[in-house]
Amino acid sequence: MMHLATYVGLAHRSERTLAESLRVVGEGHARHPDVLFTCRTLAGFSDDHVRQLEPVARRYGERHGGDVEEPDRLHAAGLAEVRSGPVGLLRDLQDLHVLGTLVLTTWTVINQAAQGLRDHELLSIARSASGQTSRQLSWLNTRMKAAAPQALIVAP
């Protein structure tokens, strides 16, 4: 179970980091109400995933350190504060997408472990979290597509 504890720790930290980063970006780009309110909603998804992980962490453990530090490094390097202007919004959304992809692939790995363990509770959590993380990524992708023409083509 030692290796599953590493991924439980990674999921826990990356979900917390994603929630915090979504809030930073939402508040930082509050002049775009859709970004503000959708980021708050999407952060709530990650908050729920963190809560759902609590019994899993008690059952399998939760290891920190080493590779588990990656989400915090990404957060500190890219999402601690927002960039300004249309290109800044686009880049912030892209950073969130990269972090969300880390979260999704972590849930994919945990899902596979849950199947191997025949742990129906963990499987249910992983499937639900994967679905909601996919929704987060879908919105981010759609919002980047909407922001790109304005940011990249229209002169400031």
mmCIF file of the C-alpha atoms, coordinates in Angstrom:
data_MODEL
# 
_entry.id   MODEL 
# 
loop_
_atom_site.group_PDB 
_atom_site.id 
_atom_site.type_symbol 
_atom_site.label_atom_id 
_atom_site.label_alt_id 
_atom_site.label_comp_id 
_atom_site.label_asym_id 
_atom_site.label_entity_id 
_atom_site.label_seq_id 
_atom_site.pdbx_PDB_ins_code 
_atom_site.Cartn_x 
_atom_site.Cartn_y 
_atom_site.Cartn_z 
_atom_site.occupancy 
_atom_site.B_iso_or_equiv 
_atom_site.pdbx_formal_charge 
_atom_site.auth_seq_id 
_atom_site.auth_comp_id 
_atom_site.auth_asym_id 
_atom_site.auth_atom_id 
_atom_site.pdbx_PDB_model_num 
ATOM 1   C CA . MET A 1 1   ? 0.000   0.000  0.000   1.00 0.00 ? 1   MET A CA 1 
ATOM 2   C CA . MET A 1 2   ? 3.027   2.262  0.309   1.00 0.00 ? 2   MET A CA 1 
ATOM 3   C CA . HIS A 1 3   ? 2.841   3.416  -3.326  1.00 0.00 ? 3   HIS A CA 1 
ATOM 4   C CA . LEU A 1 4   ? -0.884  4.094  -3.204  1.00 0.00 ? 4   LEU A CA 1 
ATOM 5   C CA . ALA A 1 5   ? -0.160  6.360  -0.231  1.00 0.00 ? 5   ALA A CA 1 
ATOM 6   C CA . THR A 1 6   ? 2.111   8.392  -2.512  1.00 0.00 ? 6   THR A CA 1 
ATOM 7   C CA . TYR A 1 7   ? -0.710  8.905  -5.011  1.00 0.00 ? 7   TYR A CA 1 
ATOM 8   C CA . VAL A 1 8   ? -3.234  9.673  -2.296  1.00 0.00 ? 8   VAL A CA 1 
ATOM 9   C CA . GLY A 1 9   ? -0.830  12.369 -1.108  1.00 0.00 ? 9   GLY A CA 1 
ATOM 10  C CA . LEU A 1 10  ? -0.364  13.632 -4.661  1.00 0.00 ? 10  LEU A CA 1 
ATOM 11  C CA . ALA A 1 11  ? -4.128  13.782 -5.240  1.00 0.00 ? 11  ALA A CA 1 
ATOM 12  C CA . HIS A 1 12  ? -4.668  15.567 -1.946  1.00 0.00 ? 12  HIS A CA 1 
ATOM 13  C CA . ARG A 1 13  ? -2.003  18.213 -2.575  1.00 0.00 ? 13  ARG A CA 1 
ATOM 14  C CA . SER A 1 14  ? -2.780  18.734 -6.251  1.00 0.00 ? 14  SER A CA 1 
ATOM 15  C CA . GLU A 1 15  ? -6.525  19.119 -5.596  1.00 0.00 ? 15  GLU A CA 1 
ATOM 16  C CA . ARG A 1 16  ? -5.839  21.679 -2.846  1.00 0.00 ? 16  ARG A CA 1 
ATOM 17  C CA . THR A 1 17  ? -3.421  23.504 -5.133  1.00 0.00 ? 17  THR A CA 1 
ATOM 18  C CA . LEU A 1 18  ? -5.922  23.482 -8.001  1.00 0.00 ? 18  LEU A CA 1 
ATOM 19  C CA . ALA A 1 19  ? -8.673  24.866 -5.754  1.00 0.00 ? 19  ALA A CA 1 
ATOM 20  C CA . GLU A 1 20  ? -6.398  27.637 -4.455  1.00 0.00 ? 20  GLU A CA 1 
ATOM 21  C CA . SER A 1 21  ? -5.157  28.458 -7.939  1.00 0.00 ? 21  SER A CA 1 
ATOM 22  C CA . LEU A 1 22  ? -8.677  28.611 -9.358  1.00 0.00 ? 22  LEU A CA 1 
ATOM 23  C CA . ARG A 1 23  ? -9.584  31.103 -6.644  1.00 0.00 ? 23  ARG A CA 1 
ATOM 24  C CA . VAL A 1 24  ? -6.482  33.215 -7.331  1.00 0.00 ? 24  VAL A CA 1 
ATOM 25  C CA . VAL A 1 25  ? -7.217  33.342 -11.052 1.00 0.00 ? 25  VAL A CA 1 
ATOM 26  C CA . GLY A 1 26  ? -10.928 33.988 -10.530 1.00 0.00 ? 26  GLY A CA 1 
ATOM 27  C CA . GLU A 1 27  ? -10.328 36.857 -8.121  1.00 0.00 ? 27  GLU A CA 1 
ATOM 28  C CA . GLY A 1 28  ? -7.453  38.216 -10.182 1.00 0.00 ? 28  GLY A CA 1 
ATOM 29  C CA . HIS A 1 29  ? -9.573  38.358 -13.317 1.00 0.00 ? 29  HIS A CA 1 
ATOM 30  C CA . ALA A 1 30  ? -12.783 39.448 -11.570 1.00 0.00 ? 30  ALA A CA 1 
ATOM 31  C CA . ARG A 1 31  ? -13.494 41.980 -14.315 1.00 0.00 ? 31  ARG A CA 1 
ATOM 32  C CA . HIS A 1 32  ? -14.582 38.900 -16.296 1.00 0.00 ? 32  HIS A CA 1 
ATOM 33  C CA . PRO A 1 33  ? -17.598 37.738 -14.241 1.00 0.00 ? 33  PRO A CA 1 
ATOM 34  C CA . ASP A 1 34  ? -17.712 34.369 -15.985 1.00 0.00 ? 34  ASP A CA 1 
ATOM 35  C CA . VAL A 1 35  ? -14.122 33.708 -14.937 1.00 0.00 ? 35  VAL A CA 1 
ATOM 36  C CA . LEU A 1 36  ? -14.727 34.819 -11.347 1.00 0.00 ? 36  LEU A CA 1 
ATOM 37  C CA . PHE A 1 37  ? -17.870 32.789 -10.720 1.00 0.00 ? 37  PHE A CA 1 
ATOM 38  C CA . THR A 1 38  ? -16.912 29.716 -12.731 1.00 0.00 ? 38  THR A CA 1 
ATOM 39  C CA . CYS A 1 39  ? -13.502 29.512 -11.063 1.00 0.00 ? 39  CYS A CA 1 
ATOM 40  C CA . ARG A 1 40  ? -15.211 29.672 -7.665  1.00 0.00 ? 40  ARG A CA 1 
ATOM 41  C CA . THR A 1 41  ? -17.562 26.844 -8.662  1.00 0.00 ? 41  THR A CA 1 
ATOM 42  C CA . LEU A 1 42  ? -14.743 24.730 -10.074 1.00 0.00 ? 42  LEU A CA 1 
ATOM 43  C CA . ALA A 1 43  ? -12.664 25.316 -6.929  1.00 0.00 ? 43  ALA A CA 1 
ATOM 44  C CA . GLY A 1 44  ? -15.591 23.892 -4.964  1.00 0.00 ? 44  GLY A CA 1 
ATOM 45  C CA . PHE A 1 45  ? -15.291 20.662 -6.973  1.00 0.00 ? 45  PHE A CA 1 
ATOM 46  C CA . SER A 1 46  ? -11.678 20.304 -5.856  1.00 0.00 ? 46  SER A CA 1 
ATOM 47  C CA . ASP A 1 47  ? -12.598 21.173 -2.259  1.00 0.00 ? 47  ASP A CA 1 
ATOM 48  C CA . ASP A 1 48  ? -15.115 18.314 -2.334  1.00 0.00 ? 48  ASP A CA 1 
ATOM 49  C CA . HIS A 1 49  ? -12.476 15.933 -3.689  1.00 0.00 ? 49  HIS A CA 1 
ATOM 50  C CA . VAL A 1 50  ? -10.147 16.850 -0.815  1.00 0.00 ? 50  VAL A CA 1 
ATOM 51  C CA . ARG A 1 51  ? -12.929 16.082 1.699   1.00 0.00 ? 51  ARG A CA 1 
ATOM 52  C CA . GLN A 1 52  ? -13.717 12.776 0.005   1.00 0.00 ? 52  GLN A CA 1 
ATOM 53  C CA . LEU A 1 53  ? -10.051 11.765 0.213   1.00 0.00 ? 53  LEU A CA 1 
ATOM 54  C CA . GLU A 1 54  ? -10.006 11.954 4.032   1.00 0.00 ? 54  GLU A CA 1 
ATOM 55  C CA . PRO A 1 55  ? -11.269 8.383  4.681   1.00 0.00 ? 55  PRO A CA 1 
ATOM 56  C CA . VAL A 1 56  ? -9.039  7.060  1.896   1.00 0.00 ? 56  VAL A CA 1 
ATOM 57  C CA . ALA A 1 57  ? -6.008  8.725  3.491   1.00 0.00 ? 57  ALA A CA 1 
ATOM 58  C CA . ARG A 1 58  ? -6.896  7.161  6.856   1.00 0.00 ? 58  ARG A CA 1 
ATOM 59  C CA . ARG A 1 59  ? -7.259  3.725  5.273   1.00 0.00 ? 59  ARG A CA 1 
ATOM 60  C CA . TYR A 1 60  ? -4.217  3.677  2.961   1.00 0.00 ? 60  TYR A CA 1 
ATOM 61  C CA . GLY A 1 61  ? -2.031  6.423  4.365   1.00 0.00 ? 61  GLY A CA 1 
ATOM 62  C CA . GLU A 1 62  ? -0.820  9.556  2.700   1.00 0.00 ? 62  GLU A CA 1 
ATOM 63  C CA . ARG A 1 63  ? 2.821   10.062 1.867   1.00 0.00 ? 63  ARG A CA 1 
ATOM 64  C CA . HIS A 1 64  ? 4.324   13.494 1.300   1.00 0.00 ? 64  HIS A CA 1 
ATOM 65  C CA . GLY A 1 65  ? 7.718   14.478 -0.019  1.00 0.00 ? 65  GLY A CA 1 
ATOM 66  C CA . GLY A 1 66  ? 9.680   13.697 -3.139  1.00 0.00 ? 66  GLY A CA 1 
ATOM 67  C CA . ASP A 1 67  ? 7.492   13.705 -6.234  1.00 0.00 ? 67  ASP A CA 1 
ATOM 68  C CA . VAL A 1 68  ? 4.422   14.684 -4.195  1.00 0.00 ? 68  VAL A CA 1 
ATOM 69  C CA . GLU A 1 69  ? 5.783   18.249 -3.947  1.00 0.00 ? 69  GLU A CA 1 
ATOM 70  C CA . GLU A 1 70  ? 5.211   18.887 -7.674  1.00 0.00 ? 70  GLU A CA 1 
ATOM 71  C CA . PRO A 1 71  ? 1.778   20.580 -7.424  1.00 0.00 ? 71  PRO A CA 1 
ATOM 72  C CA . ASP A 1 72  ? 3.055   23.102 -4.887  1.00 0.00 ? 72  ASP A CA 1 
ATOM 73  C CA . ARG A 1 73  ? 6.040   23.900 -7.056  1.00 0.00 ? 73  ARG A CA 1 
ATOM 74  C CA . LEU A 1 74  ? 3.743   24.477 -10.029 1.00 0.00 ? 74  LEU A CA 1 
ATOM 75  C CA . HIS A 1 75  ? 1.467   26.658 -7.917  1.00 0.00 ? 75  HIS A CA 1 
ATOM 76  C CA . ALA A 1 76  ? 4.305   28.716 -6.500  1.00 0.00 ? 76  ALA A CA 1 
ATOM 77  C CA . ALA A 1 77  ? 5.951   29.181 -9.889  1.00 0.00 ? 77  ALA A CA 1 
ATOM 78  C CA . GLY A 1 78  ? 2.901   29.892 -11.976 1.00 0.00 ? 78  GLY A CA 1 
ATOM 79  C CA . LEU A 1 79  ? -0.320  30.557 -10.117 1.00 0.00 ? 79  LEU A CA 1 
ATOM 80  C CA . ALA A 1 80  ? 0.460   32.452 -6.939  1.00 0.00 ? 80  ALA A CA 1 
ATOM 81  C CA . GLU A 1 81  ? -0.655  35.659 -8.648  1.00 0.00 ? 81  GLU A CA 1 
ATOM 82  C CA . VAL A 1 82  ? -2.322  36.496 -11.928 1.00 0.00 ? 82  VAL A CA 1 
ATOM 83  C CA . ARG A 1 83  ? -0.944  38.158 -15.008 1.00 0.00 ? 83  ARG A CA 1 
ATOM 84  C CA . SER A 1 84  ? -2.617  41.236 -16.430 1.00 0.00 ? 84  SER A CA 1 
ATOM 85  C CA . GLY A 1 85  ? -4.423  41.832 -19.683 1.00 0.00 ? 85  GLY A CA 1 
ATOM 86  C CA . PRO A 1 86  ? -5.942  39.480 -22.247 1.00 0.00 ? 86  PRO A CA 1 
ATOM 87  C CA . VAL A 1 87  ? -2.724  37.513 -22.806 1.00 0.00 ? 87  VAL A CA 1 
ATOM 88  C CA . GLY A 1 88  ? -2.306  37.242 -19.041 1.00 0.00 ? 88  GLY A CA 1 
ATOM 89  C CA . LEU A 1 89  ? -5.770  35.730 -18.708 1.00 0.00 ? 89  LEU A CA 1 
ATOM 90  C CA . LEU A 1 90  ? -5.008  33.276 -21.496 1.00 0.00 ? 90  LEU A CA 1 
ATOM 91  C CA . ARG A 1 91  ? -1.737  32.215 -19.877 1.00 0.00 ? 91  ARG A CA 1 
ATOM 92  C CA . ASP A 1 92  ? -3.346  31.877 -16.443 1.00 0.00 ? 92  ASP A CA 1 
ATOM 93  C CA . LEU A 1 93  ? -6.075  29.659 -17.889 1.00 0.00 ? 93  LEU A CA 1 
ATOM 94  C CA . GLN A 1 94  ? -3.405  27.584 -19.598 1.00 0.00 ? 94  GLN A CA 1 
ATOM 95  C CA . ASP A 1 95  ? -1.512  27.168 -16.321 1.00 0.00 ? 95  ASP A CA 1 
ATOM 96  C CA . LEU A 1 96  ? -4.724  26.009 -14.633 1.00 0.00 ? 96  LEU A CA 1 
ATOM 97  C CA . HIS A 1 97  ? -5.228  23.518 -17.451 1.00 0.00 ? 97  HIS A CA 1 
ATOM 98  C CA . VAL A 1 98  ? -1.749  22.060 -16.913 1.00 0.00 ? 98  VAL A CA 1 
ATOM 99  C CA . LEU A 1 99  ? -2.430  21.682 -13.189 1.00 0.00 ? 99  LEU A CA 1 
ATOM 100 C CA . GLY A 1 100 ? -5.865  20.186 -13.877 1.00 0.00 ? 100 GLY A CA 1 
ATOM 101 C CA . THR A 1 101 ? -4.265  17.651 -16.203 1.00 0.00 ? 101 THR A CA 1 
ATOM 102 C CA . LEU A 1 102 ? -1.955  16.567 -13.379 1.00 0.00 ? 102 LEU A CA 1 
ATOM 103 C CA . VAL A 1 103 ? -5.025  16.127 -11.162 1.00 0.00 ? 103 VAL A CA 1 
ATOM 104 C CA . LEU A 1 104 ? -6.870  14.108 -13.816 1.00 0.00 ? 104 LEU A CA 1 
ATOM 105 C CA . THR A 1 105 ? -3.977  11.751 -14.514 1.00 0.00 ? 105 THR A CA 1 
ATOM 106 C CA . THR A 1 106 ? -3.511  11.239 -10.767 1.00 0.00 ? 106 THR A CA 1 
ATOM 107 C CA . TRP A 1 107 ? -7.167  10.209 -10.465 1.00 0.00 ? 107 TRP A CA 1 
ATOM 108 C CA . THR A 1 108 ? -6.723  7.881  -13.455 1.00 0.00 ? 108 THR A CA 1 
ATOM 109 C CA . VAL A 1 109 ? -3.897  6.075  -11.650 1.00 0.00 ? 109 VAL A CA 1 
ATOM 110 C CA . ILE A 1 110 ? -5.878  5.918  -8.395  1.00 0.00 ? 110 ILE A CA 1 
ATOM 111 C CA . ASN A 1 111 ? -8.871  4.558  -10.323 1.00 0.00 ? 111 ASN A CA 1 
ATOM 112 C CA . GLN A 1 112 ? -6.723  1.718  -11.637 1.00 0.00 ? 112 GLN A CA 1 
ATOM 113 C CA . ALA A 1 113 ? -5.444  0.927  -8.136  1.00 0.00 ? 113 ALA A CA 1 
ATOM 114 C CA . ALA A 1 114 ? -9.014  0.932  -6.782  1.00 0.00 ? 114 ALA A CA 1 
ATOM 115 C CA . GLN A 1 115 ? -10.014 -1.592 -9.438  1.00 0.00 ? 115 GLN A CA 1 
ATOM 116 C CA . GLY A 1 116 ? -7.063  -3.804 -8.547  1.00 0.00 ? 116 GLY A CA 1 
ATOM 117 C CA . LEU A 1 117 ? -7.930  -3.584 -4.835  1.00 0.00 ? 117 LEU A CA 1 
ATOM 118 C CA . ARG A 1 118 ? -11.643 -4.055 -5.499  1.00 0.00 ? 118 ARG A CA 1 
ATOM 119 C CA . ASP A 1 119 ? -12.185 -1.035 -3.261  1.00 0.00 ? 119 ASP A CA 1 
ATOM 120 C CA . HIS A 1 120 ? -15.640 0.126  -4.334  1.00 0.00 ? 120 HIS A CA 1 
ATOM 121 C CA . GLU A 1 121 ? -15.596 3.262  -2.182  1.00 0.00 ? 121 GLU A CA 1 
ATOM 122 C CA . LEU A 1 122 ? -12.270 4.433  -3.612  1.00 0.00 ? 122 LEU A CA 1 
ATOM 123 C CA . LEU A 1 123 ? -13.412 3.508  -7.109  1.00 0.00 ? 123 LEU A CA 1 
ATOM 124 C CA . SER A 1 124 ? -16.542 5.605  -6.703  1.00 0.00 ? 124 SER A CA 1 
ATOM 125 C CA . ILE A 1 125 ? -14.535 8.582  -5.412  1.00 0.00 ? 125 ILE A CA 1 
ATOM 126 C CA . ALA A 1 126 ? -11.978 8.293  -8.225  1.00 0.00 ? 126 ALA A CA 1 
ATOM 127 C CA . ARG A 1 127 ? -14.633 8.044  -10.937 1.00 0.00 ? 127 ARG A CA 1 
ATOM 128 C CA . SER A 1 128 ? -16.604 10.975 -9.581  1.00 0.00 ? 128 SER A CA 1 
ATOM 129 C CA . ALA A 1 129 ? -13.495 13.126 -9.138  1.00 0.00 ? 129 ALA A CA 1 
ATOM 130 C CA . SER A 1 130 ? -12.264 12.219 -12.630 1.00 0.00 ? 130 SER A CA 1 
ATOM 131 C CA . GLY A 1 131 ? -15.585 13.265 -14.122 1.00 0.00 ? 131 GLY A CA 1 
ATOM 132 C CA . GLN A 1 132 ? -15.612 16.586 -12.309 1.00 0.00 ? 132 GLN A CA 1 
ATOM 133 C CA . THR A 1 133 ? -11.962 17.234 -13.138 1.00 0.00 ? 133 THR A CA 1 
ATOM 134 C CA . SER A 1 134 ? -12.792 16.574 -16.798 1.00 0.00 ? 134 SER A CA 1 
ATOM 135 C CA . ARG A 1 135 ? -15.523 19.216 -16.487 1.00 0.00 ? 135 ARG A CA 1 
ATOM 136 C CA . GLN A 1 136 ? -12.984 21.649 -15.027 1.00 0.00 ? 136 GLN A CA 1 
ATOM 137 C CA . LEU A 1 137 ? -10.623 20.984 -17.937 1.00 0.00 ? 137 LEU A CA 1 
ATOM 138 C CA . SER A 1 138 ? -13.417 21.264 -20.470 1.00 0.00 ? 138 SER A CA 1 
ATOM 139 C CA . TRP A 1 139 ? -14.409 24.720 -19.210 1.00 0.00 ? 139 TRP A CA 1 
ATOM 140 C CA . LEU A 1 140 ? -10.780 25.854 -19.143 1.00 0.00 ? 140 LEU A CA 1 
ATOM 141 C CA . ASN A 1 141 ? -10.278 24.649 -22.719 1.00 0.00 ? 141 ASN A CA 1 
ATOM 142 C CA . THR A 1 142 ? -13.463 26.367 -23.905 1.00 0.00 ? 142 THR A CA 1 
ATOM 143 C CA . ARG A 1 143 ? -12.566 29.616 -22.126 1.00 0.00 ? 143 ARG A CA 1 
ATOM 144 C CA . MET A 1 144 ? -9.057  29.570 -23.625 1.00 0.00 ? 144 MET A CA 1 
ATOM 145 C CA . LYS A 1 145 ? -10.581 29.181 -27.085 1.00 0.00 ? 145 LYS A CA 1 
ATOM 146 C CA . ALA A 1 146 ? -12.825 32.164 -26.429 1.00 0.00 ? 146 ALA A CA 1 
ATOM 147 C CA . ALA A 1 147 ? -9.971  34.307 -25.084 1.00 0.00 ? 147 ALA A CA 1 
ATOM 148 C CA . ALA A 1 148 ? -7.357  33.428 -27.715 1.00 0.00 ? 148 ALA A CA 1 
ATOM 149 C CA . PRO A 1 149 ? -8.559  35.520 -30.691 1.00 0.00 ? 149 PRO A CA 1 
ATOM 150 C CA . GLN A 1 150 ? -8.935  38.685 -28.589 1.00 0.00 ? 150 GLN A CA 1 
ATOM 151 C CA . ALA A 1 151 ? -5.632  38.121 -26.806 1.00 0.00 ? 151 ALA A CA 1 
ATOM 152 C CA . LEU A 1 152 ? -3.521  37.121 -29.795 1.00 0.00 ? 152 LEU A CA 1 
ATOM 153 C CA . ILE A 1 153 ? -4.933  39.010 -32.763 1.00 0.00 ? 153 ILE A CA 1 
ATOM 154 C CA . VAL A 1 154 ? -6.485  42.275 -31.600 1.00 0.00 ? 154 VAL A CA 1 
ATOM 155 C CA . ALA A 1 155 ? -3.957  45.044 -31.006 1.00 0.00 ? 155 ALA A CA 1 
ATOM 156 C CA . PRO A 1 156 ? -3.836  46.417 -27.427 1.00 0.00 ? 156 PRO A CA 1 
# 
